[in-house]
Amino acid sequence: MIEGRSIVHEVTFPHPPERVWQALVTPHEMTSWLMPGDGFTPVPGRHFTMECEPYGLLHGEVLEADPPRRLAYRWVGSFGATVVTFQLTPTPTGTHVRLEHSGWDASNGPDQIRFDGGWGHKLGDALGALLTPAPPRRGKSEAHSDHD
C-alpha cells in the first residue's frame, strides 16, 4: 500500500528469519522471485544491477545488511532514486517481513503506483512460492508404484 512517499507491504512466512534472509540475498533465489541481476552481495557499499521491466537496468547499492534482520539498498533508474528496506522480525511461527520502498515524490507518482502493485505480487506471491513450493504432483505411475 502507498503511504505518502513510501510503498509499504507486510507479510508473514512460516519460515525462520535465516531462510527468508537467504531468499532475499542469494542471487539465484533473488532472480526467481524478484528480478535478474548481477553483482549483488549483501555487503554495504556493494554496487549491483538488476533488470526491471519496463524500466530497464536499475543500478543498486547495498546500504545496510544486518543478517537476518535488516537489508536496505538504493535503486537508481528512470523513475529516480529510491530505497528498498526489508525488516525481518521473528514470530512464534515464522518471520514477519516489512518492506518499505521509499523516496517517491510527485514527479514519479505513476511509477510508485506501478511498483506498489509489483511489490504486492513479488513479495506475497513470488517470494511466498519460493519459500513454500507446492508439493510435487503424483503421476499415475507413482500413484500405483506399490503394485510394481
C-alpha positions in Angstrom: 0.0 0.0 0.0 1.1 3.5 -0.6 1.8 5.6 2.5 2.8 9.1 1.4 6.3 8.9 -0.2 6.7 5.2 0.6 5.3 1.9 -0.5 4.8 -0.5 2.4 3.9 -4.2 2.3 3.9 -6.7 5.1 3.7 -10.4 5.1 4.4 -13.3 7.5 6.0 -16.5 6.3 6.1 -19.8 8.2 9.9 -20.0 7.9 12.7 -18.8 10.2 14.3 -15.5 9.6 17.5 -17.2 8.3 15.6 -18.9 5.5 13.8 -15.7 4.5 17.1 -13.8 4.6 18.7 -16.4 2.3 15.9 -15.8 -0.3 16.4 -12.0 -0.1 20.2 -12.1 -0.6 21.1 -15.2 -2.7 21.4 -14.2 -6.3 19.8 -17.2 -7.9 16.9 -17.0 -5.4 16.5 -13.2 -6.0 16.3 -13.9 -9.7 13.5 -16.4 -9.2 11.2 -14.2 -7.1 12.4 -10.6 -7.7 14.3 -10.0 -11.0 17.6 -11.0 -12.6 20.6 -9.1 -11.6 24.4 -9.1 -11.5 26.9 -8.4 -8.7 24.6 -8.5 -5.7 26.3 -9.3 -2.4 24.8 -8.2 1.0 27.7 -6.0 1.9 27.2 -2.3 2.5 28.8 -0.2 -0.3 28.5 -3.1 -2.8 27.1 -2.0 -6.3 24.9 -4.2 -8.4 22.5 -4.1 -11.3 19.0 -5.6 -11.8 16.9 -5.9 -14.9 13.4 -4.4 -14.2 10.8 -4.4 -16.9 9.6 -2.0 -18.2 12.3 0.3 -16.6 15.4 -1.4 -18.0 18.6 -1.6 -16.0 18.5 -0.5 -12.3 21.7 0.5 -10.6 21.8 -0.5 -7.0 24.0 -0.1 -3.9 23.7 -2.0 -0.7 23.2 0.5 2.1 22.7 -1.8 5.1 22.9 -5.6 5.7 22.3 -6.9 9.2 21.6 -10.6 8.8 18.9 -11.9 9.3 17.2 -8.8 10.4 17.5 -5.9 8.0 18.5 -5.2 4.4 18.4 -1.9 2.6 19.6 -0.9 -0.9 19.2 2.0 -3.2 17.9 1.7 -6.7 18.5 4.3 -9.4 16.5 4.0 -12.6 14.4 6.1 -15.0 12.0 6.6 -12.0 14.7 8.3 -9.9 16.5 7.1 -6.8 14.6 5.1 -4.2 15.5 3.0 -1.2 14.2 -0.6 -0.6 14.3 -1.8 3.0 13.4 -5.2 4.3 12.8 -5.6 8.1 12.6 -9.3 9.3 11.1 -10.0 12.7 10.8 -13.5 14.2 7.4 -14.6 15.2 6.4 -17.7 17.2 5.6 -19.5 13.9 8.0 -17.9 11.3 9.0 -14.5 10.1 7.2 -11.2 9.6 8.6 -9.2 6.7 8.0 -5.5 6.4 9.1 -4.0 3.0 9.4 -0.2 2.7 10.2 1.2 -0.7 10.8 5.0 0.0 11.9 8.1 -1.8 9.0 8.6 -4.2 7.8 12.2 -5.0 5.1 13.8 -7.1 7.3 13.5 -10.2 7.4 9.7 -10.1 3.9 9.1 -8.7 2.7 6.8 -11.6 5.9 4.7 -11.1 5.1 4.5 -7.4 1.7 3.1 -8.2 3.2 0.6 -10.6 5.8 -0.5 -8.1 3.2 -0.8 -5.4 1.3 -3.4 -7.5 4.6 -5.1 -8.4 5.6 -5.5 -4.7 2.2 -7.0 -3.9 2.9 -9.7 -6.4 6.6 -10.1 -5.8 6.6 -10.2 -2.0 3.3 -12.1 -1.5 3.1 -14.4 -4.4 6.6 -14.9 -5.9 8.6 -14.9 -2.6 5.9 -17.0 -0.9 6.1 -19.6 -3.7 9.8 -19.7 -3.5 9.8 -20.2 0.3 6.9 -22.7 0.2 6.9 -24.5 -3.1 3.8 -26.6 -4.0 4.2 -30.3 -3.3 5.1 -32.3 -6.4 2.1 -33.8 -8.2 2.0 -37.5 -8.2 1.7 -39.1 -11.6 -0.2 -42.3 -12.4 2.9 -44.4 -12.3 3.8 -43.0 -8.9 0.3 -43.5 -7.5 0.4 -47.2 -8.5 4.1 -47.9 -7.8 3.1 -50.1 -4.8 2.0 -52.7 -7.5 5.4 -52.8 -9.2 
